Amino acid sequence: MFKKKGENDFGILETIIGPESTFQGTIKSKNSVRIDGKLEGGVAEANGVIIGEKGQVQGDINARNVIVGGKITGNLTATHNLEILPKAQVYGDIHTALLSIGEGATFEGNCVMSTEKNKVIEMDIENRRH
């Protein structure tokens, strides 16, 4: 799969919550969202979510790709990629396929890494008997 020139995993950045702004509620977007201010709620679905270094989120985030540079108190689900930058703070559980945590970042919670939500691993018990 080849990408068009200028296209990235985040697609179009459609929604921005500026550094002096506070938003209460849940955001849904087919494109990407950047949070540099304060979000009291969450992101129910988006192609990408970027939390800037001064951004703060109280709520859950569910997106394809997530980059955390600020602080989040809530659960993160990134179906493709989650990147936690060196100064970021994450307080909640994460579920992702690919994970990157920068040195110096804070993460308190549980982590589940899988590529498919309903993936079942079957064990061959018959051949494992001693």
C-alpha positions in Angstrom: 0.0 0.0 0.0 1.6 3.3 -1.1 0.7 6.6 0.4 0.1 9.8 -1.6 2.6 12.6 -1.2 2.0 14.5 2.1 -0.2 11.7 3.5 0.6 10.1 6.9 -0.9 7.7 9.4 -2.9 10.6 10.9 -4.6 11.8 7.7 -6.2 15.2 8.0 -5.9 17.2 11.2 -9.5 18.4 11.5 -10.0 19.4 15.1 -7.7 21.4 17.4 -8.4 22.3 21.0 -6.0 25.2 21.6 -3.8 25.8 24.6 -6.2 28.3 26.2 -9.3 26.2 25.5 -11.3 23.7 27.6 -13.8 21.3 26.0 -16.3 19.2 27.9 -17.8 16.2 26.2 -16.9 13.4 23.8 -15.3 13.9 20.4 -15.9 11.7 17.4 -14.0 12.4 14.2 -13.2 10.4 11.0 -10.0 12.4 10.8 -7.5 13.5 13.5 -7.7 15.5 16.6 -5.0 17.6 18.4 -5.4 18.6 22.0 -3.2 21.3 23.4 -5.7 22.6 26.0 -7.9 20.6 28.3 -10.4 17.9 27.4 -12.9 16.7 30.1 -14.5 13.8 28.3 -12.8 11.8 25.7 -12.4 10.8 22.1 -14.8 8.0 21.2 -13.3 7.4 17.7 -10.8 9.1 15.5 -8.1 8.2 13.0 -5.5 9.9 15.1 -5.2 11.8 18.4 -2.3 14.0 19.3 -2.0 15.3 22.9 0.4 18.2 22.9 3.0 18.7 25.7 0.7 21.0 27.6 -2.5 19.1 26.7 -4.6 17.4 29.4 -7.3 14.8 29.0 -9.6 13.4 31.7 -11.4 10.5 29.9 -10.9 7.6 27.6 -9.4 7.8 24.1 -10.1 5.4 21.3 -8.3 5.9 18.0 -6.3 4.2 15.3 -3.1 6.1 16.2 -2.3 8.1 19.4 0.7 10.3 20.4 0.8 11.5 24.0 3.0 14.4 24.9 0.9 15.7 27.8 -1.2 14.2 30.6 -4.0 11.7 30.3 -6.1 10.2 33.1 -8.1 7.5 31.4 -7.8 4.4 29.3 -6.2 4.5 25.9 -7.1 2.2 23.0 -5.0 2.6 19.8 -5.8 0.0 17.3 -2.6 0.6 15.3 0.1 2.6 17.2 0.5 4.3 20.5 3.5 6.6 21.2 4.1 8.0 24.7 6.7 10.8 24.5 9.4 11.4 27.1 7.6 14.1 29.2 4.1 12.5 29.0 2.1 11.2 31.9 -0.4 8.3 31.4 -2.6 7.2 34.3 -4.8 4.4 33.0 -4.8 1.1 31.0 -3.6 0.9 27.4 -4.5 -1.5 24.7 -2.6 -1.3 21.4 -0.9 -3.2 18.6 2.4 -1.2 18.6 3.8 0.6 21.7 6.6 3.1 22.1 7.4 4.7 25.5 10.0 7.4 25.6 12.6 7.5 28.4 11.3 9.6 31.3 7.6 9.1 30.6 5.3 8.2 33.4 2.9 5.3 32.9 0.7 3.8 35.7 -1.7 1.1 34.5 -2.0 -2.1 32.7 -1.0 -2.8 29.1 -2.5 -5.3 26.6 -0.8 -5.6 23.2 -2.7 -7.4 20.4 -3.4 -6.9 16.8 -7.0 -8.2 16.8 -9.5 -7.6 19.6 -11.1 -11.1 19.3 -7.9 -13.1 18.7 -8.1 -16.5 20.4 -5.0 -18.6 21.0 -5.9 -22.3 21.0 -3.6 -24.6 22.8 -3.0 -28.2 21.7 -3.5 -29.9 25.1 -3.4 -33.5 23.7 0.2 -33.1 22.6 1.4 -31.4 25.8 0.8 -34.4 28.1 3.9 -35.8 29.7 
